[in-house]
Amino acid sequence: MTKRLAIAFAAVAALLVLTAAPAFAADAPIPVNKPNSTALVEHPKGYDGLTVTFTGEAIGEVMARGTYAWIHLNDDAYELKNVEEGAKLGGYNSGMAVYVPTELTKQIDTYGDYKHEGSIVQITGTFNAACKEHGGDMDIHATSVRVLRPGHVVVDVVQPWKVWLALALIALAFGLWRVERATRNLVRPNRGV
C-alpha cells in the first residue's frame, strides 16, 4: 500500500511542477529587443528597464509638454494598411504610449485618424512596465525616432452596393410612411367590451 501511495505522491508532485512551469516562464526575461505591444503587455517584467526598439503607426496627435511630448504608436493589424485600403478585419487596436523629446517629433509628418494613415515610426528607448515618473503607467521613454514611411491621406471610395442599399432603405421607409398615413384614420371595428 505504501508503494502505491509513493507513486501517487510522485505523480501529483510531477503534475504540480509541470503546471507551475509556465507561470515561472512568464516572468523570465525575454531575449528580444524588438517586441510588439502584445509581448510588452503580456510579459512586462521581462522587458522592464530594457532598451527596446518599437515600430508602429503614429496615431492621434502629438501632445507636447514643454521639452517632451507624448505620441502613440499602434502596431495592430491596421498598422500598414487600413480597411479602406484593403486590409482585412482582424484583431483590435493595440499600441504603446511613447514619451519622447519634442524636437524628435517634428519629423513625423502625419498622425493617423479617420482621414489619414499615420507615419510608420520606429523608436528606441527604455520600456517601463510601471513608470515611476508617470503615475505607474506603462510606457517607453524614447531616445531616438526614425520615420520608416511617411503618412498619407486615405481615400474612402464609396462602394456602389452601399448606394443601392441606401436608396432601397429610403424607398422602404417612404413606403411604410405612406401606408401608415393611409391607414391612420381608418375606423377599427369595436370588438365589444
C-alpha positions as CSV (number, residue, x, y, z in Angstrom):
1,M,0.0,0.0,0.0
2,T,2.9,2.4,0.8
3,K,4.3,1.8,-2.7
4,R,1.1,2.9,-4.3
5,L,0.9,5.9,-2.0
6,A,4.5,6.8,-3.0
7,I,3.7,6.5,-6.7
8,A,0.6,8.6,-6.3
9,F,2.5,11.3,-4.4
10,A,5.2,11.4,-7.1
11,A,2.6,11.7,-9.8
12,V,0.9,14.6,-8.0
13,A,4.2,16.3,-7.4
14,A,5.2,16.0,-11.1
15,L,1.8,17.4,-12.1
16,L,2.3,20.4,-9.8
17,V,5.8,21.1,-11.2
18,L,4.5,20.8,-14.8
19,T,1.6,23.2,-14.2
20,A,3.8,25.7,-12.4
21,A,6.5,25.8,-15.1
22,P,4.5,28.1,-17.5
23,A,4.0,30.6,-14.6
24,F,7.7,30.8,-13.9
25,A,8.5,31.1,-17.6
26,A,6.1,34.1,-18.0
27,D,8.3,36.1,-15.6
28,A,11.6,35.1,-17.2
29,P,13.3,37.8,-19.3
30,I,12.6,37.6,-23.0
31,P,15.7,38.0,-25.1
32,V,14.2,40.1,-27.8
33,N,14.8,43.8,-28.2
34,K,12.1,44.4,-30.8
35,P,8.9,43.4,-29.1
36,N,5.4,44.2,-30.2
37,S,2.8,45.7,-27.9
38,T,1.3,42.2,-27.1
39,A,4.7,41.0,-25.9
40,L,5.2,44.1,-23.7
41,V,1.7,43.8,-22.2
42,E,1.9,40.1,-21.6
43,H,5.5,40.0,-20.3
44,P,6.1,43.4,-18.7
45,K,8.6,42.1,-16.1
46,G,10.7,40.5,-18.8
47,Y,11.2,43.9,-20.6
48,D,11.1,46.3,-17.7
49,G,14.1,48.7,-17.8
50,L,15.4,47.2,-21.0
51,T,16.2,49.2,-24.2
52,V,13.7,48.2,-26.8
53,T,13.0,49.1,-30.5
54,F,9.3,49.5,-31.2
55,T,7.6,50.2,-34.6
56,G,4.1,51.4,-35.2
57,E,1.8,53.9,-36.9
58,A,1.7,57.3,-35.2
59,I,-1.9,58.0,-34.4
60,G,-4.0,60.8,-32.8
61,E,-1.7,63.8,-32.4
62,V,1.5,64.8,-30.7
63,M,0.9,66.0,-27.1
64,A,3.7,68.4,-26.5
65,R,4.5,69.1,-22.8
66,G,7.4,71.6,-23.0
67,T,10.7,69.9,-24.0
68,Y,9.0,66.4,-24.0
69,A,5.9,65.1,-25.8
70,W,3.7,62.1,-25.9
71,I,2.9,60.1,-29.0
72,H,1.0,56.9,-29.5
73,L,2.2,54.2,-31.9
74,N,-0.2,51.5,-32.9
75,D,1.2,48.1,-34.1
76,D,-2.1,46.3,-34.7
77,A,-3.5,44.6,-37.8
78,Y,-4.1,48.1,-39.5
79,E,-0.6,49.5,-38.9
80,L,0.5,49.2,-42.6
81,K,-2.9,49.4,-44.4
82,N,-6.3,50.4,-43.2
83,V,-9.7,48.8,-44.1
84,E,-10.4,51.5,-46.7
85,E,-7.1,50.5,-48.4
86,G,-8.0,46.8,-48.4
87,A,-6.9,45.4,-45.0
88,K,-8.9,42.5,-43.8
89,L,-10.8,43.0,-40.5
90,G,-8.8,41.4,-37.7
91,G,-7.8,41.9,-34.1
92,Y,-8.2,45.0,-32.1
93,N,-6.4,48.3,-31.7
94,S,-3.1,47.9,-29.8
95,G,-0.1,50.1,-29.3
96,M,2.2,51.8,-26.9
97,A,2.5,55.3,-25.4
98,V,5.8,56.9,-26.0
99,Y,7.4,59.7,-24.1
100,V,9.9,61.5,-26.4
101,P,11.8,64.8,-26.7
102,T,9.5,67.2,-28.5
103,E,12.2,68.1,-31.0
104,L,12.3,64.5,-32.3
105,T,8.5,64.5,-33.0
106,K,8.9,67.2,-35.7
107,Q,10.0,64.6,-38.3
108,I,6.6,62.8,-38.0
109,D,4.5,64.3,-40.8
110,T,1.2,62.6,-40.4
111,Y,-0.8,61.2,-37.4
112,G,-3.4,58.6,-38.2
113,D,-7.1,59.4,-37.9
114,Y,-10.2,58.6,-39.9
115,K,-8.9,60.5,-43.0
116,H,-5.2,59.8,-42.7
117,E,-2.8,56.8,-42.5
118,G,-0.2,57.9,-40.0
119,S,3.6,57.7,-40.5
120,I,5.2,54.4,-39.7
121,V,7.7,55.3,-37.0
122,Q,10.5,53.3,-35.3
123,I,11.6,54.4,-31.8
124,T,14.3,53.2,-29.5
125,G,14.1,53.7,-25.8
126,T,13.6,52.3,-22.3
127,F,10.5,50.3,-21.6
128,N,8.8,51.0,-18.2
129,A,6.3,48.4,-17.0
130,A,5.1,50.8,-14.3
131,C,6.7,54.2,-14.9
132,K,7.5,56.0,-11.6
133,E,7.7,59.3,-13.4
134,H,4.2,58.9,-15.0
135,G,1.9,57.6,-12.3
136,G,2.7,53.9,-12.8
137,D,1.6,53.8,-16.4
138,M,3.2,51.5,-19.0
139,D,5.3,53.5,-21.5
140,I,8.5,53.8,-23.4
141,H,10.9,56.7,-22.9
142,A,12.3,57.1,-26.4
143,T,15.8,58.4,-27.2
144,S,15.5,58.1,-31.0
145,V,12.8,58.4,-33.6
146,R,13.0,57.3,-37.2
147,V,10.3,57.6,-39.8
148,L,10.2,54.5,-41.9
149,R,7.3,55.5,-44.1
150,P,5.5,58.9,-44.3
151,G,1.8,59.1,-43.7
152,H,-0.8,59.8,-46.4
153,V,-4.4,60.8,-47.0
154,V,-6.9,57.9,-47.0
155,V,-9.4,57.9,-49.9
156,D,-12.6,56.2,-48.8
157,V,-14.2,55.2,-52.1
158,V,-18.0,54.8,-51.8
159,Q,-18.9,51.3,-52.8
160,P,-21.8,51.1,-55.4
161,W,-23.7,48.4,-53.4
162,K,-23.8,50.8,-50.4
163,V,-25.5,53.5,-52.6
164,W,-28.1,50.9,-53.8
165,L,-28.7,49.7,-50.3
166,A,-29.3,53.3,-49.0
167,L,-31.7,54.0,-51.9
168,A,-33.6,50.8,-51.2
169,L,-33.9,51.6,-47.5
170,I,-35.1,55.1,-48.2
171,A,-37.8,53.7,-50.6
172,L,-38.8,51.2,-48.0
173,A,-39.1,53.9,-45.3
174,F,-41.1,56.1,-47.6
175,G,-43.4,53.2,-48.5
176,L,-44.0,52.4,-44.8
177,W,-44.7,56.1,-44.1
178,R,-47.3,56.2,-46.9
179,V,-49.0,53.1,-45.6
180,E,-49.1,54.4,-42.1
181,R,-50.6,57.8,-43.3
182,A,-53.2,56.0,-45.5
183,T,-54.4,53.7,-42.6
184,R,-54.1,56.2,-39.8
185,N,-57.8,57.3,-39.9
186,L,-59.4,54.0,-40.6
187,V,-62.0,53.1,-38.1
188,R,-61.3,49.9,-36.4
189,P,-64.3,47.7,-35.5
190,N,-65.2,47.7,-31.9
191,R,-64.9,44.1,-30.7
192,G,-67.2,44.6,-27.8
193,V,-66.3,45.2,-24.2
